[in-house]
Amino acid sequence: MPNYFTHTYGAIVTTAFSLILPNSLASATIKSIAYKIMGQADADFLVNQYQPELFTALSTVSLTISDRVALGRKMLGTIVKMFYAFLW
């Protein structure tokens, strides 16, 4: 049975990285993070199934550098708040 918690947060982080970074850098980053944090089966799903489909879906999306920076700042703020909420 898949772990929906790790799939959900893994998909959110993968989508954000894919929008902020170039595909090659996003792919390498997600692959290294996923296999360290998630289990083998969950990381395989994220890297081998979700990420290629996401790259195809986002191929028509074009963001300017300022949009990418703004999205990156918002993502960082969200991660800090989630980290604080988990510690609380």
C-alpha positions in Angstrom: 0.0 0.0 0.0 1.5 3.4 -1.0 2.3 6.0 1.7 0.1 8.9 0.7 1.8 11.3 3.1 5.2 10.9 1.4 3.6 10.9 -2.1 1.7 14.1 -1.4 4.6 16.1 0.1 7.0 14.6 -2.4 4.8 15.7 -5.2 4.5 19.2 -3.8 8.3 19.6 -3.5 8.9 18.0 -6.9 6.4 20.4 -8.6 7.9 23.4 -6.9 11.5 22.4 -7.8 10.4 21.7 -11.3 8.8 25.2 -11.6 11.8 27.0 -10.1 14.8 25.1 -11.5 15.7 23.9 -15.0 14.5 20.3 -15.6 18.0 18.8 -15.5 18.8 20.4 -12.2 15.4 19.7 -10.7 15.6 16.0 -11.8 19.1 15.5 -10.2 18.1 17.4 -7.0 14.8 15.5 -6.5 16.4 12.2 -7.2 19.1 12.7 -4.6 16.7 14.1 -2.0 14.0 11.4 -2.6 16.2 8.4 -2.2 17.7 9.8 1.0 14.4 10.8 2.7 11.8 8.5 1.3 11.6 4.7 1.1 12.8 3.0 -2.1 9.3 2.3 -3.4 8.1 5.8 -2.8 11.2 7.4 -4.3 10.9 5.1 -7.3 7.4 6.2 -7.9 8.3 9.9 -7.6 11.4 9.8 -9.8 10.3 7.2 -12.4 6.5 7.9 -12.7 5.5 11.3 -11.3 8.5 13.4 -12.4 8.5 12.5 -16.1 4.8 13.1 -16.4 5.2 16.4 -14.5 8.0 17.5 -16.9 5.7 16.8 -19.8 2.8 18.7 -18.3 5.0 21.7 -17.4 6.7 21.8 -20.8 4.3 24.6 -22.0 4.6 26.6 -18.8 7.0 29.5 -19.1 8.0 31.5 -16.0 10.3 34.6 -15.9 13.3 34.7 -13.6 11.4 37.1 -11.3 8.5 34.7 -11.1 10.9 31.8 -10.3 12.5 33.9 -7.5 9.2 34.8 -6.1 8.0 31.2 -6.1 11.2 30.1 -4.6 10.9 32.6 -1.7 7.3 31.5 -1.1 8.3 27.8 -1.1 11.1 28.5 1.3 8.7 30.4 3.6 6.2 27.5 3.5 8.9 24.9 4.3 10.1 27.0 7.3 6.5 27.3 8.6 5.8 23.6 8.1 9.1 22.7 9.8 8.1 24.9 12.8 4.6 23.4 12.9 6.0 19.9 13.0 8.4 20.8 15.8 5.6 22.6 17.8 
